[in-house]
Amino acid sequence: MNPEERDELKVSAKLFIVGSNSSSVRDAVDMACSALGVAQLDSVIIAPPPIEDGTSLSLEYLQPYWQELETLVQNKKIVAIGTSDLDKALLEQLYVWAQVKPSSNQVNLASCCVMPPDLTAFAKQFDIQLLTHNDPKELLCEASFREVLQESIQNVKAHEWIPLWILRYSVIVKSRGIIKSKGYIMQAKRIAS
């Protein structure tokens, strides 16, 4: 990206953690900055990492991922950080605990037609932007990833690979609201066979 035009652009990303490793946050942001030729991302929203069946999303589960984001804000790799699909109770717990407060929370359109009033009131009180999205719960499952891998690369042993994270980015011209660039970056890992 041309350094002269950087001030005119907003670079945003949403990170979908597929594996359960909080260091994926740093890896994804570093790779996005490198691929896009920028020193920092203007905003990063993290989708809740996958949880095991029968367990519910909790602050304790989110904390290591949020701490990674906070470190990246403190190191000036990210300007603002946000969350996705947190209800009012969990958003409030995160807000009270966090050093770097969430600037936004995305709500899935499939889960509601109207924003929950308690979430709206809390967000308004603490200046948290509420956004909507229609992302599926699981952006790319292992089976689909392996199928695409098998079709795309000859002689690959697709069963030996697992996706770790997927980052969706967009680069928008601030003054015009025009999308200059958008895409996906992902990282996968080869597992021992």
N, C-alpha and C positions, 0 to 999 in steps of 0.2 A: 504494500500500500504506500502510496506517495506521501511522504511526511508533510508536505504543504497542504494536502487535502484532509489530513487526519482530523483537524479541528471541526471540519464541516460534516463529519461522519459519526454516527452512533453505532458502536459494535456491541451487539447483545448475543447472549448464548443461553441455552437451556441444556443442563447436563443431566443425562439419564444414567445412573449408576446401575450396571447389570450385575457385576460381582459385588461382593461386600467388603471392599477395601477402601478406607477413607483416603489413602494416598492417591487414588484415582482422580480425586478432585484436582490436586496439584498437577498431575500428569496431563489431564485434559486441558486445563487452562494454559499450561506451558506450550502444549502442542498447538492449541488454537492461536495463541499469540504468534508463534513461529510461522504457522501456515498462512496467517493473514498479514504478517509483516507489521504487527503493532506491538507496542510495549505493554499496553494494558487493555482490558475489556471494560466497557462502560457499565455493563450489568451482566450478572450471571444468576440464573434461577436454577435451583437444584430440585429435581424431582425426587421424591422420597425413594431411597434405595429399597430393593425388594426385601420383604420380610417373610419369614416362614409361615406356613399355614397355621392358623390357630393363635397367632400372636398379633397384637395390634401395634401400630406405630406409636412410639413413645419418645419423649425428650431424650432419654438415655441412649436410645438407638440413633437419634439424629445428631447428638453432640459431637462425635468425632468428625463427621462430615462438615458440620457448621464451623468447628474449630479450624479446619483446613481452609475454609472460605475466609474466616476472619484473618488468618495469617496472610492470605493473599491480598486482602484489603490493606492490611498494615504494611505489606511490602509493595504496595501501589501497583499490583498486577490486575486488580479489579477495583472499580469505583464503588459500585453498589451491588448488594447481594439480596436475593429473594428466595422464596419458597414456593412450593406447589402442593396443592391438595391438603393443606393443613386446616383442620376445623378450628373454631374459635379457642377452645380449651388448649390445644397443642400450640397454636400460634402465640397465645398469651404466655404459656410456659416458656417457649423459646425466646420471646421478647424480654421477659423478666430475667432469664438466665444469661442471654447473649451479651457480649461486650459490643459487638457490631450488630446493630439492630437490623432486622429484615426491612427492606424498603418496599417490598411487594409480596403478594401471595396470589398465586393463580388458583382459580376455582374451575373445575371441570364442568363444562356445559352439560355433559351427560348426567351429572349428579344433581343438578339443580337448574331450574329455569329462572328462579329469583334467588338473589344472594341471601343467605341466612341473615336475619336482622341482627343477631348477636355478633356475628362476624363483621358485618358492615359497621356497626357502632364501634367495635373495638378498633377496627382499621382506621376509621375516621378520627377517633380520639388520639391515636398514636401515629398518624400520618403515614399509614401503610397503604400503598396503592393496591387495590383489588383488580385483578385482571382475569379474563376468562381464557380457557383453552379447550381444545377437543382432542387432546392426545390420548391414545389408548393407554390402558394401565401398564401394558408391557409393549414397549416400542418395537423390540426385536427379540423374539425368543431364541433360545439356542438352536432349536430344530430349524427354524427359518434361516438363521444365520448360516448354519452348516449347509443347508440346501443351496443358498446363494453362492457360498464359497465353492461348493462342488461344481456348480454350473459355470462359474467364472474362471476358475483356475484348473488347468489340466493336471492330472496326477496328484492332486492334493488329497491328503488324508483328513477330510473335513471333521471326522469324529475326534480328531486330536486337538481341535481348536474350540475355545470358548470366548465369547465377547466379554470385555471388562466394562466398557463404558461407551456411550454415544453422546456426542455433543452436536446440537443443532445451532447454527449461528446465522445471524443476519447482519448486514452492513447497510445502514439506511442514511441517506442524505438528509441531514437534520432540517434544513430550510425548506425542503420540498416534500419530505415524506416518501421519497422514491427509494425502492430497494435497489441498491447497487450490486449486492452480492448476497447469496444465501447458499447454505449447503450443510453437509454433515461431515463430521470427523469421528472416527471410532478407533478403538484399540481392542485388539484381541490377544489372547495368549495361547501358546501351544502347551497342552498338558501332556504329561508323561503317558506314553501308551503302554 
